[in-house]
Amino acid sequence: MKSLAIDMDETMADTVKEINRWYEREFGVALSEEELHGKEFRNAVPPGHSGMIKTFLNTPGFFRHLEIYPDAVEVVRELNQKYKVFIVSAAMEFPNSLKDKTEWLGEYFPFLNWKQYCLCGDKSVVQTDLMIDDRTRNFTHLKDAKTYLYTAHHNVAETAYERVNNWKEVAEKLL
Amino acid sequence: MKSLAIDMDETMADTVKEINRWYEREFGVALSEEELHGKEFRNAVPPGHSGMIKTFLNTPGFFRHLEIYPDAVEVVRELNQKYKVFIVSAAMEFPNSLKDKTEWLGEYFPFLNWKQYCLCGDKSVVQTDLMIDDRTRNFTHLKDAKTYLYTAHHNVAETAYERVNNWKEVAEKLL
């Protein structure tokens, strides 16, 4: 059975939508899809506002209530029958996210076991046969792995990796 | 630069001493070194007491105040110059341990970066060139890795792996 690493933020969870919600609460205005297109959130806001984003991300509870992308639950349920699935999230920059992330996974993926969770700093310690992730930097160390770049605002200009745009496409390619 | 995974519990941190302290507080008596020799803590206590140990391990704060083994800080500091060091701990069974573990690492190893922490469920997602661990089950999936079994009560009967008995021996073998 091949091993498959699946990322959380901007792959299964709509982290940007939640940042935008918190941003609007703080600054009174949300960013549009057009303003976010092609950018990291922190680079789409005025320079004086970007520091606040790290504060959001390290607030207990922030990662507990993220929306999940459509079809992610059902597709991961099926992937979990065919692959040795690991949920691999580079979460260590924000220690308050760690428990929130385990609880979020427990809520949406009760069929996964805690043995399948991996919260790390740098994914270069992880090797799997396949990986789905929105960050190309998480692919570069992999040996002979099949990679799928999950489309996110910040990666729309990337051309070097096979792409998945939603969980239906993940199902088409991997199931 | 070769990558090196270093375990936390019973490799850098004296988890058993802390369990024993909590056990004594709960049941009025601590286990002796002789009673622990060759055993997991949970198998060294009367059957009715073993369930309490998981409660200890998932109590917030338990993993925050573990004693560190002698010389671990100085040897890891030097290893960190020679290897790409990752601290890899199978912590997910106890979600309340996650933040405690990052704070413990920050206290004793301020020269390590959060990018070097990896808290997982099952270490089979991790590949490094070398690994120091007290659990042989964490070695079996490794490809061409050099492994060092850190001596612990529960593993004294293991004969299949090269062993390190303390951090001075780690230094002799790896530095």
Chai-1 contact restraints between the chains, C-beta under 6 A:
chainA,res_idxA,chainB,res_idxB,connection_type,confidence,min_distance_angstrom,max_distance_angstrom,comment,restraint_id
A,F86,B,V125,contact,1.0,0.0,6.0,A-B,restraint_1
A,M92,B,W114,contact,1.0,0.0,6.0,A-B,restraint_2
A,M92,B,Y117,contact,1.0,0.0,6.0,A-B,restraint_3
A,E93,B,W114,contact,1.0,0.0,6.0,A-B,restraint_4
A,P95,B,K99,contact,1.0,0.0,6.0,A-B,restraint_5
A,P95,B,T102,contact,1.0,0.0,6.0,A-B,restraint_6
A,L98,B,L98,contact,1.0,0.0,6.0,A-B,restraint_7
A,L98,B,K99,contact,1.0,0.0,6.0,A-B,restraint_8
A,K99,B,P95,contact,1.0,0.0,6.0,A-B,restraint_9
A,K99,B,L98,contact,1.0,0.0,6.0,A-B,restraint_10
A,T102,B,P95,contact,1.0,0.0,6.0,A-B,restraint_11
A,W114,B,M92,contact,1.0,0.0,6.0,A-B,restraint_12
A,W114,B,E93,contact,1.0,0.0,6.0,A-B,restraint_13
A,W114,B,G121,contact,1.0,0.0,6.0,A-B,restraint_14
A,K115,B,G121,contact,1.0,0.0,6.0,A-B,restraint_15
A,K115,B,D122,contact,1.0,0.0,6.0,A-B,restraint_16
A,Q116,B,G121,contact,1.0,0.0,6.0,A-B,restraint_17
A,Y117,B,M92,contact,1.0,0.0,6.0,A-B,restraint_18
A,Y117,B,G121,contact,1.0,0.0,6.0,A-B,restraint_19
A,C118,B,C120,contact,1.0,0.0,6.0,A-B,restraint_20
A,C118,B,V125,contact,1.0,0.0,6.0,A-B,restraint_21
A,L119,B,L119,contact,1.0,0.0,6.0,A-B,restraint_22
A,C120,B,C118,contact,1.0,0.0,6.0,A-B,restraint_23
A,G121,B,W114,contact,1.0,0.0,6.0,A-B,restraint_24
A,G121,B,K115,contact,1.0,0.0,6.0,A-B,restraint_25
A,G121,B,Q116,contact,1.0,0.0,6.0,A-B,restraint_26
A,G121,B,Y117,contact,1.0,0.0,6.0,A-B,restraint_27
A,D122,B,K115,contact,1.0,0.0,6.0,A-B,restraint_28
A,V125,B,F86,contact,1.0,0.0,6.0,A-B,restraint_29
A,V125,B,C118,contact,1.0,0.0,6.0,A-B,restraint_30
A,V125,B,V126,contact,1.0,0.0,6.0,A-B,restraint_31
A,V126,B,V125,contact,1.0,0.0,6.0,A-B,restraint_32
A,Q127,B,Q127,contact,1.0,0.0,6.0,A-B,restraint_33
